[in-house]
């Protein structure tokens, strides 16, 4: 199985689907996040993304069934493309997530730290002028 955890050319891709869309499979309701180097990285991102989405659908006093229903109506699902049985799916943990709340800031909800697009933003920052200002003036003393 070790060969299956490394990324295909271009990296693993996580597809995020907006469940509130009239047609959740339409291109307007889908976003692909590419650049995951390992299947474990992609799975962790997908899991945390769904967990955070479900928690944003949780309201005080809601039963686990209500939370899951609201997520199905208003949340976002995530799946690792082309991962077959090795890919994480929300169906495997949705009932557990709905029954056990986690607070904002909990690591289980922190998909942003795993987002490969964050690395792209960091690279863009590295290309910026090292002078620390952007006033358009020459910084020659």
Secondary structure, 3 states (H helix, E strand, C coil): CHHHHECCCCCEEEEEEECCCCCCCCHHHEEEEEEECEHHHHHHHHHHHHHHHHHHHCCCCCCHHHHHHHHHHHCEEEEECCCHHHCCCHHHCHHHHHHCCCCCCCHHHCCHHHCHHHHHHHHHHHCCCCCCCCCCCCCCC
